[in-house]
C-alpha cells in the first residue's frame, strides 16, 4: 500500500508530535524530573505512536478493501494481523 500525500499528512503530523513528546521526555530524564511526570509523558508518546499506526491501518483498510478487489481478502487478513501487533 502506498499513501498519497493527503493520506500521509495526518500520520506524519502524529509522528512529528510524538517525536516532540519523546524529545521532551529525554529532557525530563536528563533534568532529573519526577518519575511520575516522565512516565505520564512517556505514555503520551506511546499513545501518539499507536494512533499513527492505527491511522495507517485504517487508511490501508479503506484503500485495499475498496480499490483492490482482486486481493481484498488477503489484504484484509494482512492488515488485521498488523492491527493486532499494535494491541
N, C-alpha and C positions, 0 to 999 in steps of 0.2 A: 504494500500500500504506500502510495506517495501522497503527501499532503500538498494542497495548494497553499499559496501564501495566506489566503483568507482562513484556511483551516488551521494552519500552523501558528498564526498570530496569537490566539488565546493560550495555546500551550506554551509558546515562548514567553509570553508575559508571566505565566505562572512560574515557569522555571527561573526566570530572572528575579522574580520576587523571592523565590526560595533561596537563590544564591545570595541575595541581600540579607535574608534572615540568617543564613548559615554564616556569613561573614560577621554578623552581629554576635552570634553565639561564640565564635572564635575569639572575638574581642572580649566578650564577657568572661570567658575562661582565663584569658591572658590577664585580665584585670582582677581576677580572684573574686568575682561576683558570687553571690549566694547561689548555692546549687539548685535551689527551688526555682529561681529566676532562669537559670541556664536551662534546666530541664523543660520548663514551660516553653521557652523559645525553641529548643530543640524539637519539641513536639510539634510546634507550628511549622518548622521546616519539613518535618516528616509528612505532615498533612498536605503541605503545598506540593511536595513531590508526588504524593499519592494522587492528588487531584489532577496533576498534569498527566499522569499515567491513565487515569480514568477518562480524561478528556480525549486522549489519543485513541483509546479503545472505543469510546463512544463514536468518534468520527469514523474510525475504521469500520465499525459495525454498520453505520449508515451507508458508507461508501461500498463496502464489499457486499452487503446484503441487497443493495438496490442496483448497483451498476454491474456487478459481475455475477450474472445469473448462472453461468456455466459452472463456476466453482463455489457457489454460495454456501453449500453445506460444509465443505472442508474449510472455507474461510471462517465461517462462524465457529466451527469447532476449535480452530487455532486461536481465534480471538477469545473464546471462552476460557481456554487454557491460560492465555495471557492475563485475563481478568482475574483468574484465581490466584495467580502469582502475586497480585497486589493485595490480596486479602489476608 
